[in-house]
Amino acid sequence: MPPSRSLPRSFRRWAGLLTAAAAGAALMAGATLAEPPADAAVPGTPAAVDAPAAPAAPAASSGWVGTWATAVARPVSGQALAGFTDATIRQRLHVSVGGSQSRLRLSNVYGAQPLVVGAVTLALPGANPGDVDPATLRPVTFSGEAGVTVPAGAELVSDPVMLRIPDDGDVIVSLHVPGPTGPATYHAAAHSTGWIATGDRTASPAVSAFGQTTTSFWFLDGLDVRGATSGAVVFLGDSITDGSGSTRDANRRWPDYLADRMLALPRPQRFGILNAGIGGNRLLLHANSAGQGDNALARFDRDALTQTAAGTVVVFEGVNDIQQPNSQYDPSKLIAAYEQIIERGHDQGMRVVGATIGPSRAGARGRRSARPSGSPSTSGSAPRARSTPSSTSTPSCATPPTRSGSVPSTTPGTTCTRATPATRPWPTPSSSQSCRRDDGDSTSSRPARPMAAATASSGPRPMNARQGIAMANTMTTCVR
């Protein structure tokens, strides 16, 4: 891992375990690795909703693969609502895997009118932030033309650009829009600095021509490269995945750390890391605030299923449904939403991995009624004692719930593994279900909890990316 990405103190407790866990799940995208049987657990992965196995991921190829992505949101205020007139927007994209060619995906998904793009260039960074290396400056064309009009509600993919982009590198996109564009499709929190100039400055090497800065991504939602990889992994999430609280321009989102681990693999086993997180995003409910995006079910097809060469999606959504105003904390409704994502992902040949919802203060606001039937109430009682699991304890998994929210008895053919940090407390479980070996023998003394109920039953512990993620304590995987 590059020294420049040293974690702040609040992150160091969880980031290593989280990235190691996600790496195990993400590696399942590569068919060059040994594909585990459908009923085998993959050690060290985030908690997966126990569900039928997805078909095997596509084999490694030298075709197009997504290497950078962002999830766009509906413009409702500020610059996003006003749009741009005769402006060049220069944006820095940090890629996961590199390649010999690249192509851009422009987005006018939330535009109220066709988006006229006058010119686009692609280049590697220059000596100073925002500068480009003139020797690498390349025009981007669309069906051979320098300009293009993107219909309202649409996306367009560029022609291939002959520019070699290195692994774990940056690429600079400069995009001129004559405008007025009307409401602009964007990603609010880029955690990366961009630059805005008046007029067409797409070929300007120096950033000195750009008089304004921005911290959002505009009119872009994807970059593909051509190279030998094992496909791509999409991370569908909220602020934790988006990187809220992380250092700007330092690439310290947790998927960035996973990308560092991935790059240690041999070239054919590497995969693109596509961050589809949106701060404040929710599973079932639309955003409370500007830039927080449509609910995950509404954006799943665009932000996950259609990503180039994606074979796995990691779903880390749901805590904002529970903790934000206008809450939706009925476990049966959340579970039904997860089941929809699983089914739709499997229909497209993707493996779906679910990450544990970490503890939050939701239970401290009188929401303990969200617990499934059979869970003990702690209302009016002292906090439950917490014990530290031993490294040799046998974990359990969340048994697949029915759409009504009830938990059926566990069936043979499920194997579960939990990462067990040695020093962090483990909340006392509340259900009577247990995991079984493939031969049907019960092997776990630790009861299971449905994933959607984890927040309500874990007590009033805060969780956000700035303070560290307590979810590292409750990682479980159940993969069929």
N, C-alpha and C positions, 0 to 999 in steps of 0.2 A: 504494500500500500504506500503511495507516495507520502513523504513526510509532511507535505503541505496540507494533507488532509487529516492531521492529528485532531482527534476529537476533543471538544470541550468536556470538562469534568462530568457534566450532567449526562453526556451521551455515552461515556466510556463503559458504564455499567451494563448497557444493553446492546450496543451496536454490534459488537463482535458476535454475540450469540444470535442476534436477529439476522445478520447477514449470512452467518453459517447455516442457519436454519433455512432461510429462503434459497440459499444456493442448492441445497439438496432437492428442493422442489423444482427449482428452475432447470436444473440439469436434466430433468426428465424430458425436457424438450428435445434433447439431442439423441437421435437414433444411433449415433456412433458409440454412445455409451451403452452398457448392458441395460436393456429395458427390463425393469422389475415386473414380476407377474402382477396381474391386476389386483390380487388380494394381498399383496405384500406392502408393508409399511416402508417408507423411505426415511431412515433415521435423520433427525435434525432438520425437519421441514416445519413450516408453520402449520397450525392446526387446520386440517382439512375437514370440510363438511363431509361426513361419511356418505358416499354416493357411489353409484355404479361407475366402473372405470371408463375413462375416455379411451378412444382408439389411440393407437401408437402415433407419436409425433412423426412428421415427415423426416426422411433421411437427410443427412448433410448434403448440401449442394453448393454450387458456385453461382447461384442465381441471386436475385434481389432479396435483401433482408432488411427489416427495419432496424435502425441503429439509434434513432432519437425520435421521440414523440412527445406531444403535450396534448392535454385535454382542454378543449375550448369551451367557453361559457357565453351565455347570452348577455349582450351589452345593455345595461340598464341605467347607467349614469356616467358622468365625467367624460373623459376623452373617448372611452369606448362608445358612448352614445353619440357623441358629436362627430366622431370619425376624423378623417384627414383630408386636406386639400393640398395638392402639389407638394407632396412630402416624400422624402426617402427615409425609410426605417431600416437601420442597420442592427442586426441581431446576432448574438453569439450563441451557437448551438454546441453543446458538449456531447460528443458521440461515445458510444460504448465500443463497438467493433468498427474497424476501419475497412476500407475497400478501395478498389482501383477506379471505380466509377461511382457516381452518386446521382440521386434525383430528389427533387423537392415535391412536397405536397402542399399546395395552397388551399386555404379554406375560407369560404364565404358562407358557411353553414348558417350563421345567424344574421346575415346581411338582409337588408330590406330592399335592395336593388342590386343589379349586376355590379360586380367589382371589376373596374378597369385597372389592369396592371400595365404600366408603361415599360418597365425594364426590371430585370432581376440579375444580380451577379452572385457568384459563389467564390470564396477565396479562403486561404489559410491566414491565420492572424499575422500581423506585422509586429514590429518591435514594441509598440505601445498599445495599451488596451484600446480597442476600437479601430486601430490601424489594420490595414490588410497588406499582405505581401504582394506587391505588384506582379511578380513573376508567376503567381498562382491565380491571378484574377481571371475568372471564366464567366462568359455570358451564359445565362440560363434561357433556354428556348422552350417553346410549347408548339408542337407540330411544326418545328422549324422557324417559328416567328418569335421575335424578341418580346412582343407584347401579347397579352391575352386578356380575355374577359371571362370572369368566373361567374356563372349564373347565381342568382340568389338561392341560398340553400344548398349549394353544391361545393365540391372539392375538385381540384384538377391536379394531375401529376405531370411533372415536367419531362422533357426529353432527357436522356442520359447526359451527364456532364463528365467529361474526361478530366477528373481531378482526383488524385490519390489522397485519401484522408487517413491519417494514422489512427491506430487503436488509441482509445482514451484521449482523443484529441479534440480540438476546437475547430469549428468552421464558421466563417462569417458570411451571413446572408444579407445583402442589401437590396431592398425592394422599393421601387418608386411607384406611387399611386397618384395619378393626376388629380383625381377627385373632382368634386367632393364625393367621398365614399359612402356617406351615410353611416349608420351604426356599424361598428367594426367588430368582427369576430376576433376573440382574443383569449389569452390565458392570463389571468390577473397577476399572479405571483410567480414571476419567472425565477426569482432568486438569482438573477443574472442581469447585468446592466446592458441596455441597448441605447442606441443613439438616433436622434431625429434631426434631419436637415430640410431646409426649404429647397425645392427644385429637384432635378435628377442628379443625385450624387452617387449613383450606384458604382461608377468607375473611379471614384476618388479614393486614393490609397490612404490618405491621412484623415483621422477622425476630427481634425481641427475644423473641417467644414461643417461639422454637425454641432449645432448650438444647443440642443436639448438632450436630455437623457430620459430613459424610460425603464421601468422594472417589470414590464409585461412583454409577452410574446404577441405579435400581431400578424394575422392573416396566414399563419403557418401552423401546421399540426403534425408534420412528419418529414423525416429524412431517411431515405433508403440508401444502402451501399451494395455494391456487387462484390462478393468474395466468398471464400469457402467457410461456411458456418453450419451450425446445426439448428438454424431457425432463430426465433425470437421469443421472448417472454414478456408478457404485458403485466403491469402492476396497476390494478384498478383500486384506487384508494382515496383517502381524504388528506387532511393537512399533514399527517404523519408521513405519508408517502410523498406528498408534494414537496416537503422539506421546510414547512413553516418553522421559523426559529433558527434555521441553519444560516451559516455565514454566506452572504451574497458573493457570488463569483468564485466560491471555493469548491463547489460541487460536493457538498456534504449531505445530500439526501441519502437515506439508507440504501436505495437502489444503486447509488453511485459506488458505495462500498462493496455491494454485491458485484458490481461490474469489475472492480479491482480484483476480486477473487476469481471471477470468470476468466479474466485475461491471463491467469496463470495456467490455464488449460492449453493443451495443444490446439493449434489453429482449427482443425476440423470440428473440435468439440465446443468451440466458443459460440456464443449466441448473443443476439441483440437484446439490450435492456431498454424497454419502452415504458416510460413513466406516465401513467394516465391518472395520476393523483390530482385532486383539486381540493384546496383548503376549504373546510366547512362542508364538503360534499356529504350527501346522505344516500342511503340505500333506497328508501321508498319516497322520500319527500323532496320537493324542489328546494332550492337554496333559500335561506333567510336573508342573505345579504348579497350585494353585487359581487359577481365574480365567482360565486360558489357552485355554480353549475346546476344542470338538470340532475335529477336523481339517477343513481347508478343503473337502475333497470332501463331508464329511458335512453341512456347514453352507451349502454353496453355494446350494442351492435357496432356503432361507429368507433368507439374508443378501444374496443378489444377484438371483436370478431373479424374486422376488416384490416387489421394491422398486417403488414407484409410479412409473410412467412412465420407468423406467430403460431406456436404449437401448445403453449401453456399460458394460462392467466392466473395470477395470484390475486385473490379478492380480499381486501382489507378495508371493509366498509361496515358501518352499522352503529358505531359509537355516537355519531352525531344525531342519528335518529333518536337515540335514547336520551342524550344529555341536552340537546338544544331545545329552545322554545318550539311550541307546536309539535311536541314529541310524538314519536310512534315507538312504543316500547312493549307492545304485545309480542311475546316470543313467537307465537304461531304465525303472525304476519311477517316477521323478519325471516323466520325459517322458510316460509313459502317463497319469499323473494330469493333466498339463497338457492332453493331448489330450482327456481326458474333459470337462474344464471347457470347452474350446473347443466340443466337439460339443454339450454340453448348453446352452451359451449360444446357439450358432447355432440350435439347435432352437427356442428361444424368441424368435428374431429379434434377439438382442443381438450387438453387436460385442465381441470379446474382445481385450484388449491385454495383453501380458505384459511385466513390468518385469524388467530384468536382476538376477540374484542377485549382490550385491556380494561383494568379497573378504572372507574371514574367516580365522580361525586353524585351521579344520578340517584343512587340509593339513598343519599342523604336528603333528597328533596321529596321524600314521601312516595317513592316509586317502587317500593318493595312488592306491591301488588302484581308487578310484572313477572314474579317468579312462577315457574310452572307448578302445577298442583303436586303436592308431596314434598315441596321444599320447606324446611323449617323457617318460621318467621323469626326475625331478630328484633322486631319492633318492641321497644321498651326494655330490652335486655342488654346486658353488657356485651361488648364486642367479643366475637368468638375467638378462642385461642387459635393461634396459627402455629403450625409445625414446619420444620425444615425437612424436606424429603431427603432420604439418603440417595447416593448415586446409584445404588443397586435396586431401588424400589421399582416394582413393575407398574407402569402407568396404565391409565385407561383412556378410552376415547369417547367422544360424544356419539351416541347411537343415533342413527338417522331418524329424526322425528317425522311424524305424519303431518299432513297439512292442518290438522286440527290442533297441533301443538303437543299431542301426547307422545310419549317415548315408548316405542315397542321394545320387546325383549330383544337382546342381542342375538345375532345369528352367527353360525360358523362362517369362516372365510374372511374375518376381519383381523388385522394385526395392527397394533398401535404402538407408537413410540413417542416418548416425551423427552425433550431436552430438560435436564435437571440441574440448574445452577446450584452450587454448593452452599451459598451464603444467603440466598434470598428466601423470604417466607412463602409458604404455600397456603392458600386459603382452604379451610376445611370444606370438603365436598359435601353435596347435599342430596344427591340422588342415589338410588340403589342399583343402578345398572352397572355392568362391568363388561370389559372386552373379553373376547375369547380367542384362543388359538385357532389356526386353520382347521385343527381336528375337532373343534367344538368344545374342548375342555376350557373351563373358566380358569384364567390365570392371574387375574388382577384383583388385588384387595382394595384398590382405590376406586370409589364410585365415579361414574361419569356425569358430566353436566352438558346439557345442550349448549352449543356455542352462543346462541343468541341470548341465553339467560346469564352468561358469565358476568356481565357488567353488574346486573342487579344483585347478584349473590356474592360479589367479591368485596363488598364493604366500601365505605366512602373514601377511597384513595384517589387523588387526582391523577390525571394522565394527560400529558401533551408532549410534543416533540422537544420542547425547550427543557423540560424537567427530566426527561428520560422516560422510557417505556417500560412499565411494569409487566407488560404482556410477555416479556421474555421468560417469566416464571411459569407461564401456563401453556407453553407450546406443546401441542399434541398433533400427531398426524394420523389420519385414518384414510388410507387410500385403498380402494377396491379395484 
